[in-house]
């Protein structure tokens, strides 16, 4: 059996309304034979689903390529549906059947102009006002098909003959409105009829006006809309109806609406405004003289939709007497409410992420955002309402004015809203705290991927911060299919980038100024490169290359000798815990961070240039990169091999970016390990250090330390949040303090995905699934799990690549391991077992090696890890490593009676010395311990620790 399981065009099986002249095709395959490689393919594209009117027949082409194959037929026509199908052969000589027929439909291709005029309500004096626009039309005959193409400055909702059209929300989305404006396409064939019809548009501010946490930013003063209706009659004739000067506008039942503040809806003002027989004599004609400069582009990413519904888990009356619904999950979206009440009843829904220490409703962290929805009833039986032009970030809903004394949970439902991306990643263990943490990461992404990757979804911010996006990009692309989402956002980054290469802090850019910040602006290089590695999509690099280059050249111009960037004021390791408690900037020297990122981005640019065939650029930038690395080492490392700065992040970033080599790198990694152990296995890192922390430790042989950080449940840690009720990732490690109070209300979000970047390490190290940079897009990949009994003995992870699902699943039973892997058709995987593995079998057959290169199929390994439960202490071990073994710690302390001539009690002496290695104790007279005594200590504690049963270890405090 050989078959096509998922054919797509530009990442989607069906696309309505594209403006790409040469779209690309990809597919997944299935086979009942292992090691299946595609030998040839054939693509057919036609204007009919019977494939009589062929636009392109590739013929059978010998190739194993099954992703991003560009259309190469006759020029595509605008406003035309094309059907496509694929078949393949494999190296065994088998041919698949044709795939299921999918389709894409073009909209305005290059050179086709809109006939419609922009229409603008004339009186726009009130902030947050929502306008209704309408016009009627007459269809002469029955129709064969009809499409509406529509966009707006502001958020729109389309209506035809009284019916809301489509399930998309918050259209046309948020782009760099000065440069690019998306339009959407709707199939409205079934919404129109012969005779009189009515078109209606509701128009709200949305992202166009009023965004920005400092000073509200306006792209313009007036909301406007643009619409074309293309009708094809049964006889094949076409007619176009447009927005023009004949349209009218008026107020609506929406009294007000805004992203930050919410929505007020007065149902008493409802009428049949979008139906043909509505009398609009009192409505005012629109202004049709305005035309924005932005380029109109077809919808590029997934639409925002309701993707899940949640029923409240509890009705609470707070100590203050507030009536509150607990959704059980910090979510982003809206509440849908059912109510029967007298006319004019005012019901208010207020939204919050948390209750305070006393259990009362808490909204101070929203700053000036109201997050408030008001509904005024019409008093005509049961009424159902959900807001249209806003969204909230919340777990708790305070309900005021509801007509019953008690709140019935089934009268309220939460609707989760985000860009409707396909979920591609899974990570499950036998540790429920870790599962909850991973769930929190996913929920944080869902809540902050509402058309743009925002920092937070609740307060008066909700902006596309570049730093947050770049540190999270690896995790984001494991969790969800993010190619279209980020391609659209990167085009806005390129559009908003300044002529000198400076990249704004937020995209779309609504923060005036020319400031630069390493780690934030480097989104211009890191995100395109990561997308290319994950999807093998060279077009992303082609689209972004000049932007990438401009950013590197910008930093090059700012750096001393083009290498060391002595930046003074930047975000640095944002919200790290090692800096001034009154400043959000961590203690890691900003020049170190800035220069390290300069090297990293330059290296990425050199590699991108090589991929694209720009060999002159590739040579230039690899030379520059090597120069930056050399100058980094000269500037930021000491003669003894230490890294200046003395913070965890000052070691993490150079190691993560490969700026330290050989012994220097090994010494730095050990120093990082030492610092963490000395801090009782707690981190102090911020936005830039945290994402790489566990990866660096595991890479340099300190996987146990990385796991203990992951499993740490005391403040500050990931599991501290989980144990304190978090259902998303917090902005700060101390958004909630250990005493239950909250941090600075001016900057405390409980849904902020940056620290969730740890999930990338969970996937690529604990589960061991990682791409191969030399063969991008998971055409070749690695499965190399690091297996440890700490915290979990069962792990299953999967990732749906463009070729199919990759699976790594391992179970540890004492020292016996089973590992199951899945390799998709037309790919190859290197499966790397732990170096100490013995008694290895593959599908029951004994093997003598631990590296396997496997083609497609499902495989099962078994092997032994005889030392997996051992913890061996050596001279290189840090004293603080014994804290998880109380008996061993007691032995160490029993030898600390003569520290500083006996002036320190042993437990105090241990706290002073816990960052030292046992080897250092041998040569430090002040410890009061001789070299032979240290050897005796090591012998004793190794016997104690390695005599501990597996069961005792597994249930030890971790």
Residue pairs with C-beta under 8 A, 6 or more apart in sequence:
1 30
1 31
1 32
2 29
2 30
2 31
2 32
2 36
2 88
2 89
2 90
2 94
2 95
2 96
3 29
3 30
3 31
3 96
3 97
3 99
4 27
4 28
4 29
4 30
4 86
4 87
4 88
4 96
4 97
4 98
4 99
4 100
5 27
5 28
5 29
5 30
5 804
6 13
6 27
6 28
7 13
7 25
7 26
7 27
7 84
7 85
7 86
7 99
7 100
7 102
8 25
8 26
8 27
8 102
9 15
9 23
9 24
9 25
9 84
9 102
9 104
10 18
10 20
10 23
10 24
10 104
10 484
11 26
11 481
11 483
11 484
12 104
12 484
13 102
14 102
14 103
14 104
15 23
15 103
15 104
15 105
16 104
16 105
16 185
16 186
16 187
17 105
17 106
17 107
17 147
17 149
17 183
17 184
17 185
17 298
17 299
18 104
18 105
18 106
18 107
18 298
19 106
19 107
19 108
19 109
19 110
19 297
19 298
20 298
21 75
21 76
21 109
21 110
22 70
22 71
22 72
22 76
23 70
23 71
23 104
24 68
24 69
24 70
24 71
24 539
25 43
25 68
25 69
25 71
25 84
25 86
26 66
26 67
26 68
26 69
26 802
27 66
27 86
27 88
27 99
28 66
28 802
28 803
28 804
28 824
28 825
29 36
29 38
29 66
29 88
29 96
29 803
29 804
29 824
29 825
29 826
30 804
30 825
31 90
31 825
31 856
33 90
33 92
33 857
34 855
34 856
34 857
35 854
35 855
35 856
35 857
36 90
36 91
36 92
36 825
36 826
36 855
36 856
36 857
37 64
37 90
37 91
37 825
37 826
37 855
37 856
38 63
38 64
38 65
38 66
38 88
38 89
38 90
38 825
38 826
39 62
39 64
39 88
39 89
39 90
39 91
40 60
40 61
40 62
40 63
40 88
40 89
41 58
41 60
41 61
41 63
41 65
41 66
41 69
41 86
41 87
41 88
41 89
42 57
42 58
42 59
42 60
42 61
42 86
42 87
42 88
43 56
43 57
43 58
43 69
43 84
43 85
43 86
44 51
44 54
44 56
44 57
44 58
44 84
44 85
44 86
44 98
45 54
45 55
45 56
45 57
45 71
45 73
45 82
45 83
45 84
46 52
46 53
46 54
46 55
46 82
46 83
46 84
47 53
47 55
47 80
47 81
47 82
47 83
48 83
49 83
49 101
49 103
51 83
51 85
54 73
55 73
55 74
55 76
55 82
56 71
56 72
56 73
56 74
57 73
58 69
58 72
60 89
64 826
66 88
66 802
66 803
66 826
67 535
67 536
67 537
67 777
67 779
67 802
67 803
68 536
68 537
68 538
68 539
76 82
76 106
76 109
77 106
77 109
78 106
78 107
78 108
78 109
78 112
79 105
79 106
79 107
79 108
79 147
79 230
80 105
80 106
81 103
81 104
81 105
81 106
82 103
82 104
82 105
82 106
83 101
83 102
83 103
84 101
84 102
84 103
84 104
85 98
85 99
85 100
85 101
85 102
86 98
86 99
87 95
87 96
87 97
87 98
87 99
88 95
88 96
89 95
89 96
105 185
107 147
107 149
107 183
107 185
107 298
108 114
108 149
108 183
108 296
108 298
114 149
114 226
114 228
114 242
114 296
115 228
115 240
115 242
116 226
116 227
116 228
116 242
116 243
116 244
117 226
117 242
117 243
117 244
117 245
117 288
117 291
118 224
118 225
118 226
118 243
118 288
118 290
118 291
118 292
119 133
119 224
119 225
119 226
119 243
119 244
119 245
119 247
119 249
119 286
119 287
119 288
120 222
120 223
120 224
120 286
120 287
120 288
120 290
121 131
121 133
121 203
121 222
121 223
121 249
121 284
121 286
121 287
122 249
122 284
122 285
122 286
122 287
123 284
124 131
124 221
124 222
124 223
127 205
127 209
127 210
127 256
127 258
128 204
128 205
128 210
128 256
128 257
128 258
128 261
129 251
129 256
130 202
130 203
130 204
130 251
130 252
130 254
130 255
130 256
130 257
130 389
131 202
131 203
131 204
131 223
131 249
131 250
131 251
131 252
132 200
132 201
132 202
132 203
132 249
132 250
132 251
132 252
132 273
132 274
133 200
133 201
133 202
133 203
133 225
133 243
133 247
133 248
133 249
133 286
134 198
134 199
134 200
134 201
134 247
134 248
134 249
134 273
134 274
134 278
134 280
134 283
135 198
135 199
135 243
135 244
135 246
135 247
135 248
136 196
136 197
136 198
136 199
136 276
137 196
137 197
137 198
137 199
137 229
137 241
138 195
138 196
138 197
139 192
139 193
139 194
139 195
139 197
139 231
139 233
139 239
140 194
140 233
140 239
141 194
141 233
141 234
141 235
142 194
142 233
142 234
143 189
143 192
143 194
143 231
143 232
143 233
143 234
144 189
144 232
144 233
144 234
144 236
145 187
145 189
145 231
145 232
146 187
146 188
146 189
146 191
146 192
146 229
146 230
146 231
146 232
147 185
147 186
147 187
147 188
147 229
147 230
148 158
148 160
148 165
148 185
148 186
148 188
148 199
148 227
148 228
148 229
148 230
149 183
149 184
149 185
149 227
149 228
149 230
150 156
150 158
150 171
150 172
150 183
150 184
150 186
150 201
150 225
150 226
150 227
150 228
151 171
151 172
151 181
151 182
151 183
151 184
151 225
151 226
151 296
152 171
152 172
152 201
152 203
152 223
152 224
152 225
152 226
153 177
153 181
153 208
153 219
153 220
153 222
153 223
153 224
153 225
153 292
154 203
154 204
154 205
154 206
154 208
154 209
154 223
154 224
154 225
155 170
155 171
155 172
155 203
155 204
155 205
155 206
155 207
155 208
155 389
156 171
156 172
156 201
156 202
156 203
156 204
156 225
157 164
157 171
157 201
157 202
157 388
157 389
158 164
158 165
158 166
158 186
158 199
158 200
158 201
158 227
159 165
159 198
159 199
159 200
159 201
159 202
159 274
160 188
160 191
160 192
160 197
160 198
160 199
160 200
160 274
161 191
161 192
161 193
161 197
161 198
161 274
161 275
161 276
162 198
162 272
162 274
162 275
163 191
163 274
165 186
165 188
165 191
166 184
166 186
167 303
167 305
167 306
168 184
168 303
168 304
168 305
169 303
169 304
169 305
169 306
169 388
169 391
169 417
170 206
170 304
170 389
170 391
170 417
170 450
170 451
171 184
171 303
171 304
172 181
172 182
172 183
172 184
172 299
173 182
173 299
173 301
173 303
173 304
173 451
174 206
174 207
174 451
174 452
174 464
174 508
175 181
175 182
175 294
175 297
175 488
175 492
175 508
176 294
176 492
176 495
176 496
176 507
176 508
176 509
177 207
177 208
177 219
177 220
177 292
177 294
177 508
178 219
178 293
178 294
178 495
179 294
179 295
179 492
179 495
179 496
180 294
180 295
180 297
180 491
180 492
180 495
181 292
181 294
181 295
181 296
181 297
182 296
182 297
182 298
182 299
182 300
182 488
183 226
183 296
183 297
183 298
183 299
184 299
184 303
185 298
185 299
188 229
192 231
196 276
196 277
197 276
198 274
198 275
198 276
198 278
199 227
199 229
199 241
199 274
200 273
200 274
201 225
201 227
202 252
202 254
202 388
202 389
203 223
203 224
203 225
204 223
204 254
204 257
204 258
204 388
204 389
205 223
205 257
205 258
205 259
205 389
206 259
206 389
207 259
207 508
208 218
208 219
208 220
208 223
209 216
209 218
209 219
209 220
209 221
209 223
210 216
210 217
210 218
210 258
210 259
210 260
211 217
211 259
211 260
211 462
211 463
211 510
212 460
212 463
212 510
212 511
213 367
213 459
213 460
213 461
213 463
214 511
217 510
217 511
220 292
222 290
224 290
224 292
225 243
226 243
226 296
227 242
227 243
228 240
228 241
228 242
228 243
229 240
229 241
229 242
230 238
230 239
230 240
231 238
231 239
231 240
231 241
232 238
233 239
243 288
244 288
245 285
245 286
245 288
246 285
247 285
247 286
247 288
248 280
248 283
248 284
248 285
248 286
249 283
249 284
249 285
249 286
250 273
250 280
250 282
250 283
250 284
251 269
252 269
252 273
253 265
253 266
253 267
253 268
253 269
253 270
253 271
254 263
254 264
254 265
254 388
254 389
255 264
255 265
255 266
255 269
255 374
256 263
256 264
257 263
257 264
257 387
257 388
257 389
257 390
258 389
258 390
259 390
259 391
259 462
260 368
260 369
260 370
260 371
260 459
260 460
260 462
261 369
261 370
261 371
261 372
261 390
262 351
262 370
262 371
262 372
262 373
262 374
262 387
262 390
262 392
263 373
263 374
263 387
263 388
263 389
263 390
264 373
264 374
264 375
264 376
265 373
265 374
265 375
265 376
265 385
265 387
266 376
267 375
267 376
267 377
267 378
267 383
267 385
268 343
268 344
268 376
268 377
268 378
268 379
270 378
271 278
272 278
273 280
300 484
300 487
300 488
300 491
301 419
301 451
301 484
301 485
301 487
301 488
301 489
302 419
302 420
302 421
302 484
302 485
303 419
303 420
304 417
304 418
304 419
304 420
304 450
304 451
305 417
305 420
306 333
306 415
306 416
306 417
307 416
307 417
307 418
307 420
307 446
308 415
308 416
309 336
309 413
309 414
309 415
309 416
310 327
310 328
310 329
310 331
310 413
310 414
310 415
310 416
311 409
311 410
311 412
311 413
311 414
312 325
312 326
312 327
312 328
312 397
312 409
312 412
312 413
312 414
313 326
313 327
313 328
313 409
314 325
314 326
314 328
314 409
315 323
315 324
315 325
315 326
315 406
315 407
315 409
316 323
316 324
316 325
316 326
316 355
316 359
316 396
317 323
317 324
318 324
318 355
318 359
318 360
318 361
319 358
319 359
319 360
320 360
320 361
322 360
322 361
322 398
323 398
323 399
323 400
323 402
323 407
324 355
324 361
324 396
324 397
324 398
324 399
325 396
325 397
325 399
325 407
325 409
325 412
326 395
326 396
327 394
327 395
327 396
327 397
327 414
328 395
328 727
329 395
329 414
329 443
329 727
330 353
330 393
330 394
330 395
330 443
330 447
330 726
330 727
330 728
330 750
330 751
331 393
331 394
331 395
331 414
331 416
331 443
331 447
332 391
332 392
332 393
332 394
332 416
332 417
332 418
332 446
332 447
332 448
332 450
332 457
332 458
332 751
333 391
333 392
333 414
333 415
333 416
333 417
333 418
334 373
334 386
334 387
334 390
334 391
334 392
334 414
334 415
334 417
335 349
335 351
335 373
335 386
335 387
335 392
335 397
335 412
335 413
335 414
335 415
336 384
336 385
336 386
336 412
336 413
336 414
336 415
337 347
337 349
337 375
337 384
337 385
337 386
337 411
337 412
338 382
338 383
338 384
338 411
338 412
339 345
339 347
339 375
339 377
339 382
339 383
339 385
339 402
339 403
339 411
340 381
340 382
340 383
340 403
341 347
341 377
341 379
341 383
341 402
341 403
342 377
342 379
342 403
343 377
343 378
343 379
343 380
344 376
344 377
344 379
345 376
345 377
345 379
345 401
345 403
346 374
346 375
346 376
346 401
347 374
347 375
347 376
347 377
347 399
347 400
347 401
347 402
347 403
348 372
348 373
348 374
348 398
348 399
348 400
348 401
349 372
349 373
349 374
349 375
349 397
349 398
349 399
349 400
350 361
350 363
350 370
350 371
350 372
350 397
350 398
350 400
351 371
351 372
351 373
351 392
351 393
351 394
351 396
351 397
351 398
351 458
352 361
352 362
352 363
352 366
352 371
352 394
352 395
352 396
352 397
352 398
353 362
353 365
353 393
353 394
353 395
353 396
353 458
353 749
353 750
353 751
354 362
354 365
354 395
354 396
354 736
354 742
354 750
355 361
355 362
355 396
356 362
356 742
357 739
357 740
357 741
361 396
361 398
362 742
363 371
364 742
364 745
365 458
365 459
365 742
365 745
365 748
365 749
365 750
366 458
366 459
366 460
367 459
367 460
367 461
367 745
367 746
368 460
369 458
369 459
369 460
371 392
371 393
371 394
371 458
373 387
373 390
373 392
375 383
375 385
377 383
386 415
391 417
391 450
391 457
392 457
392 458
393 447
393 456
393 457
393 458
393 751
394 458
395 727
397 412
399 407
399 412
416 446
417 450
418 446
418 447
418 449
418 450
419 449
419 450
419 451
419 485
421 449
421 480
421 481
421 482
421 484
421 485
422 480
422 481
422 800
423 442
423 479
423 480
423 481
424 477
424 478
424 479
424 480
424 481
424 799
424 800
424 801
425 478
425 479
425 480
425 763
425 797
425 798
425 799
425 800
426 796
426 797
426 798
426 799
427 435
427 438
427 759
427 762
427 763
427 767
427 795
427 796
427 797
428 435
428 438
428 795
428 796
428 797
429 435
429 791
429 792
429 794
429 795
429 796
430 792
430 793
430 794
431 791
431 792
433 711
433 713
433 719
433 722
433 723
434 710
434 711
434 762
434 791
434 792
436 722
436 727
437 718
437 719
437 722
438 759
438 762
439 727
440 721
440 722
440 726
440 727
440 728
440 729
440 756
441 475
441 479
441 729
441 753
441 756
441 758
441 759
442 479
443 727
443 728
443 751
444 728
444 729
444 751
444 752
444 753
444 756
445 472
445 475
445 476
445 479
445 480
445 753
445 756
447 457
447 728
447 751
448 454
448 455
448 456
448 457
448 751
448 752
448 753
449 476
449 480
449 485
450 457
452 464
452 489
452 492
452 507
452 508
453 464
453 468
453 469
453 472
453 476
453 485
453 486
453 489
454 461
454 462
454 463
454 464
454 465
454 468
455 461
455 462
455 463
455 464
455 465
455 468
455 731
455 749
455 752
455 754
456 462
456 731
456 749
456 751
456 752
457 751
458 749
458 751
459 749
463 506
463 510
463 511
464 489
464 492
464 506
464 507
464 508
465 505
465 506
465 520
466 493
466 503
466 504
466 505
466 506
466 507
466 520
466 521
466 522
466 523
466 524
467 505
467 517
467 519
467 520
467 523
467 571
467 574
467 687
467 688
467 754
468 687
468 752
468 753
468 754
469 476
469 489
469 523
469 527
470 519
470 520
470 522
470 523
470 526
470 527
471 519
471 687
471 688
471 690
471 691
471 754
471 757
472 691
472 753
472 754
472 756
472 757
473 482
473 486
473 526
473 527
473 530
473 531
474 530
474 691
474 757
474 760
474 764
475 753
475 756
475 757
475 758
475 759
475 760
475 763
476 482
476 486
477 530
477 531
477 534
478 759
478 760
478 763
478 799
479 759
481 800
482 531
483 531
483 534
483 535
483 537
483 540
486 527
486 531
487 531
487 540
487 543
489 507
490 527
490 528
490 531
490 540
490 543
490 544
490 547
491 543
492 507
492 508
493 503
493 504
493 507
493 523
493 524
493 547
494 543
494 544
494 546
494 547
496 504
496 507
496 508
496 509
497 503
497 504
497 524
497 547
497 550
497 551
498 504
498 514
500 550
500 554
500 557
501 550
501 551
501 552
501 553
501 554
502 514
502 516
502 521
502 551
502 554
503 516
503 520
503 521
503 523
503 524
503 551
503 554
504 511
505 511
505 515
505 517
505 520
505 521
507 523
516 554
516 555
516 558
516 567
516 570
517 570
517 571
518 555
518 565
518 567
518 570
518 590
518 593
518 594
518 596
518 597
518 598
519 570
519 571
519 593
519 597
519 687
519 688
520 571
521 551
521 554
522 551
522 597
522 600
522 601
524 544
524 547
524 548
524 550
524 551
524 601
525 548
525 551
525 552
525 600
525 601
525 604
525 605
525 608
526 600
526 601
526 604
528 540
528 541
528 543
528 544
528 548
528 608
529 541
529 604
529 607
529 608
531 537
531 540
532 538
532 540
532 541
532 608
532 611
532 776
533 771
533 773
533 776
533 777
534 771
534 776
534 777
534 778
535 776
535 777
535 802
536 776
536 777
536 778
536 779
536 802
537 777
538 611
538 612
541 548
541 608
541 611
541 612
542 612
545 608
545 609
545 612
545 614
548 601
548 604
548 605
548 608
549 605
549 617
551 601
552 598
552 601
552 602
552 605
552 621
555 565
555 594
555 598
555 601
556 562
556 598
556 602
556 624
558 565
558 567
559 565
559 566
559 595
559 598
559 628
560 566
561 631
562 624
562 627
562 628
563 595
563 598
563 624
563 627
563 628
563 630
563 631
563 632
564 591
564 595
564 628
564 631
564 632
564 635
565 591
565 594
565 595
565 598
566 591
566 594
567 590
567 591
567 594
568 590
569 590
570 585
570 590
570 593
570 594
571 584
571 585
571 687
572 585
572 586
572 588
572 590
572 593
572 686
572 688
573 579
573 585
573 586
573 587
573 588
573 593
573 647
573 649
573 685
573 686
573 687
573 688
573 689
574 584
574 585
574 586
574 686
574 687
574 688
575 584
575 586
575 686
575 687
575 731
575 732
575 733
576 585
576 586
576 587
576 588
576 647
576 649
576 684
576 685
576 686
576 687
576 689
577 586
577 683
577 684
577 685
577 686
577 716
577 733
577 734
578 586
578 587
578 588
578 647
578 648
578 649
578 684
578 685
579 585
579 586
579 587
580 587
584 747
586 647
586 649
586 684
586 685
586 686
586 689
587 645
587 646
587 647
588 645
588 647
588 649
588 650
588 653
588 688
588 689
589 636
589 644
589 645
589 650
591 635
591 636
592 636
592 643
592 644
592 645
592 650
592 653
592 654
593 649
593 653
593 688
595 628
595 631
595 632
595 635
595 636
596 632
596 653
596 654
596 657
596 659
597 653
597 657
598 628
599 625
599 628
599 629
599 632
599 657
599 659
600 657
602 621
602 624
602 625
602 628
603 621
603 622
603 625
603 657
605 617
605 621
606 617
606 618
606 620
606 621
606 622
606 624
606 625
607 618
609 615
609 617
609 618
609 621
610 618
629 659
632 654
632 659
633 659
633 660
633 664
636 643
636 644
636 645
636 650
636 654
637 643
637 644
637 660
637 664
638 644
641 663
641 664
641 667
641 668
642 667
642 668
642 671
643 650
643 651
643 654
643 660
643 668
643 671
644 650
647 684
647 689
648 672
648 675
648 676
648 683
648 684
648 685
648 689
648 693
649 684
649 685
649 686
649 688
649 689
651 668
651 669
651 671
651 672
651 675
651 696
652 672
652 685
652 689
652 692
652 693
652 696
653 659
653 688
653 689
653 692
654 660
654 668
655 665
655 668
655 669
655 672
655 692
655 696
655 699
655 700
656 692
656 695
656 696
658 665
660 668
665 700
666 700
669 696
669 697
669 699
669 700
669 701
669 702
670 700
670 876
672 696
672 697
672 702
673 697
673 700
673 702
673 705
673 878
674 878
674 915
674 917
675 915
676 682
676 683
676 697
676 705
676 709
677 705
677 878
677 880
677 881
677 914
677 915
678 878
678 880
678 914
678 915
680 880
680 883
680 914
681 705
681 708
681 709
681 712
681 880
681 883
682 709
682 712
682 714
682 715
682 716
682 717
683 690
683 693
683 709
683 716
683 717
683 733
684 716
685 693
687 754
687 755
690 754
690 755
690 757
690 758
691 754
691 757
691 758
691 760
693 706
693 709
693 758
694 706
694 709
694 710
694 758
694 761
694 765
695 706
695 760
695 761
695 764
695 765
697 703
697 705
697 706
697 709
698 706
698 761
698 765
698 786
703 765
703 786
703 788
704 788
704 790
704 871
706 761
706 765
707 788
707 790
707 791
707 958
708 790
708 884
708 958
709 717
710 718
710 719
710 758
710 762
710 791
711 719
711 790
711 791
711 958
712 718
712 719
712 720
712 958
713 719
713 720
713 722
713 723
714 720
715 733
715 734
715 737
715 738
716 733
716 734
717 733
718 755
718 758
720 733
720 738
721 729
721 730
721 735
721 736
724 736
724 740
726 750
728 750
728 751
728 752
728 753
729 751
729 752
729 753
729 754
729 755
729 756
730 736
730 749
730 750
730 751
730 752
730 755
731 747
731 748
731 749
731 750
731 752
731 754
732 743
732 747
732 748
733 755
734 743
735 742
735 743
735 748
735 749
735 750
736 742
736 743
736 750
737 743
742 748
762 797
763 769
763 770
763 797
763 799
764 770
765 785
765 786
766 785
766 786
766 792
766 795
766 797
767 785
767 795
767 796
767 797
767 808
767 810
768 782
768 783
768 784
768 785
768 786
768 808
768 832
769 781
769 782
769 783
769 797
769 799
769 806
769 808
770 781
770 782
770 784
771 777
771 778
771 781
771 782
772 779
772 780
772 781
772 782
772 830
774 780
777 801
777 802
777 803
778 799
778 801
778 802
778 803
778 806
778 824
778 827
779 803
779 826
779 827
779 828
780 827
780 828
780 829
780 830
781 801
781 806
781 827
781 829
781 830
782 829
782 830
782 831
782 832
783 806
783 808
783 821
783 829
783 830
783 831
783 832
784 830
784 831
784 832
784 833
785 795
785 808
785 810
785 819
786 834
787 810
787 812
787 817
787 834
787 865
787 868
788 868
789 812
789 868
789 869
789 950
789 953
789 954
790 958
791 958
793 811
793 812
793 813
793 954
794 810
794 811
794 812
795 808
795 809
795 810
796 807
796 808
796 809
797 807
797 808
797 809
798 805
798 806
798 807
798 808
798 822
799 805
799 806
800 806
801 824
801 827
803 824
803 825
803 826
803 827
804 824
804 825
804 827
805 822
805 824
806 822
806 823
806 824
806 829
807 820
807 821
807 822
807 858
808 819
808 820
808 821
809 819
809 820
809 821
810 817
810 818
810 819
810 820
811 817
811 818
812 865
812 868
814 869
814 950
815 864
815 865
815 866
815 868
815 869
816 862
816 864
817 837
817 861
817 862
817 863
817 864
817 865
817 868
818 860
818 861
818 862
819 831
819 833
819 860
819 861
819 862
819 863
820 858
820 859
820 860
820 861
821 829
821 831
821 854
821 858
821 859
821 861
822 857
822 858
822 859
823 829
823 854
823 855
823 856
823 857
823 859
824 856
825 856
826 856
827 855
827 856
828 853
828 854
828 855
829 853
829 854
830 851
830 852
830 853
830 854
831 851
831 852
831 853
831 854
831 859
831 861
832 850
832 851
832 852
833 840
833 850
833 851
833 852
833 861
833 863
834 850
834 863
834 865
835 850
836 865
836 866
836 867
836 868
837 850
837 863
837 864
837 865
838 863
838 864
838 865
838 866
839 846
839 862
839 863
839 864
840 846
840 847
840 848
840 849
840 850
840 861
840 862
840 863
841 847
841 861
841 862
841 863
842 852
842 859
842 860
842 861
843 859
843 860
844 860
852 859
869 946
869 950
869 953
870 945
870 946
871 881
871 885
871 945
871 946
872 942
872 946
873 881
873 882
873 888
873 918
873 938
873 941
873 942
873 945
874 918
874 938
875 917
875 918
875 919
875 922
875 934
875 938
876 917
876 918
876 919
877 917
877 918
877 938
878 914
878 915
878 916
878 917
879 892
879 910
879 913
879 914
879 915
879 916
879 917
879 918
879 921
880 914
880 915
882 888
882 889
882 892
882 941
883 889
883 914
884 956
884 957
884 958
885 941
885 944
885 945
885 948
885 956
887 944
888 940
888 941
888 944
888 945
889 910
891 937
891 940
891 941
891 944
892 910
892 937
892 941
893 906
893 907
893 909
893 910
894 906
895 929
895 933
895 937
896 904
896 906
896 909
896 910
896 913
896 927
896 928
896 929
897 906
897 928
898 928
898 929
899 906
899 909
899 912
899 913
899 926
899 927
899 928
900 909
900 926
900 928
901 928
902 928
904 912
913 921
913 927
916 924
916 927
918 934
918 937
918 938
919 934
921 927
921 929
921 934
922 929
922 930
922 931
922 934
923 931
929 937
948 956
